[in-house]
Amino acid sequence: MTRRLNFRWRLRQLMAAHEMWKTTDLIPLLRERGVSLSPAQVYRLVAGKPERLSMRTLVALCDIFDCTPADLIEPYAETNRP
């Protein structure tokens, strides 16, 4: 039996809860917190599931949404049976 770890990335849901509908809405908020990302980078951050994320970006997102990393990242395990 193999246990595979994965996570759900909940940035899109947090944005919707704060009535932010466009990925570009995040750009000035991140920039105010010292995080400069291009529109393409922000789109990938919102639309996809990042494999790497700088701590500075994570902390900025937590500040923007007044949340904790656990609100953004929901870990779960999948069990594969042979």
N, C-alpha and C positions, 0 to 999 in steps of 0.2 A: 504494500500500500504506500503510495507516494503522496505527500502533503505538499501542495503548491500554494505559495502565498501570492496574493494579488491585492489590489485596492480599487476603490471607486473614487474618482476625482469629482468633487462636488462643487467646483467653482461656478459652473453654469447655473446650478440651482441657487447658490448664494446670490449671484448677480440678479436672478429673476426675483428673489425675495426682496431685494433692494431696488426693484424696478429699473434695473440696468439691462437694456435689451440689445445693445450693440457692444461688440468687443472693444471698439475704439473709446467707449466711455471710461475704460480702465486706464488708458494711457496717461491722461493728466493726473489722475489720482496716484498712480505709481510714481510718476515723475516728481510730484510734490514730496514723495517719501524717498527720493534719491535713487529710484530704479528707472533706468531709461531702456525701454524695449521698443522695438519697431512695431508698426501695426501688424506685420506678418507674425512676429514672435508672440504678440499678445493673442492673436487669433489662434495660433497653435496651442497656447497655454489654456485658452478657454474651450476650444473645440475638441482638443485631444486629451490624452492622459499622459502627463509628462513623466518621463523616466528619470530625469534629473531636474532639480529645482534648487536654485541658490537659496540659502537661508535668508538673505536680504529680501528676496522676492517673496518668500513665504511669510516673513514677518510683516512686510508691507501689505500683503493680502489680508492677513489677520487684523491689521490695524484698520484697513479700509472697511472691512465687513464686521468689525468688532466681534471677532470670533477666535477660536483656538485652532491649531493645526488639526485637531480631531474633527472639527466641523468641515474642514476641506478634504481630509483624507480619511476614508473609511476602509480599514483593512479587513480582509476576510481570507479564509483558507479554503482551498478546494482539495478534496481527497479523491485521488484517482485509484481505482482498484484494478489490479492486473488482470 
